[in-house]
């Protein structure tokens, strides 16, 4: 996983670049909404509203596993909104 989280003092992104896979504990996050904006051929466009700490790439990989077809992110635009939930 390419992440700034650390394992034994090393950022996970450095370990990932070295080919080291680290087992990560599940983290509790909140998905406020997932809206399907478009679906064409084999591509989805989603609008995801979530809590901080949510890894969108991991979420998409999990969706692919559930669908049984695999999935990955091809374009990612993080937007920050200051809203009261």
Secondary structure, DSSP 8 states (H G I E B T S, - for coil): ---S-EETTEEHHHHHHTT-----------EEEEEEEEEETTEEEEEEEE-TT--HHHHHHHHHHHHTS----S-----------
